Amino acid sequence: MRISNDASIPDTAVVQYIQIDSTGVGSWSGQHKYIYSPQTRVRYETYPGLDYVLNIPENTLSVKQQWGISTGIEHLFTPTAKWTPNIYFAYKYIIQ
């Protein structure tokens, strides 16, 4: 996983929502996607078929933190699978 700390994102930027897509190789069903925030010590998740992370406390989590990304698959129909998600953060910040 490539971690980016984009200098163009202000340190004060807060999360509005997070989207994790299901890009990958393999055949599965019932994929749950998880993202862990060390700021709150909570692992947020999506439901199968849904890409938006649920229950994110809007406008309180810092975008610039080390987010832990993982997944759980209910049924795997191939011997191997590869998950290479795209993760999108919608954020906002105050312009001074």
Secondary structure, DSSP 8 states (H G I E B T S, - for coil): ------TTS-TT-EEEEEEE---EES-EEEEEEEEEETTTTEEEE--TT--B-SS--TTTSBSSS--EEEEEEEEE-SS--EE---EEEEEE----
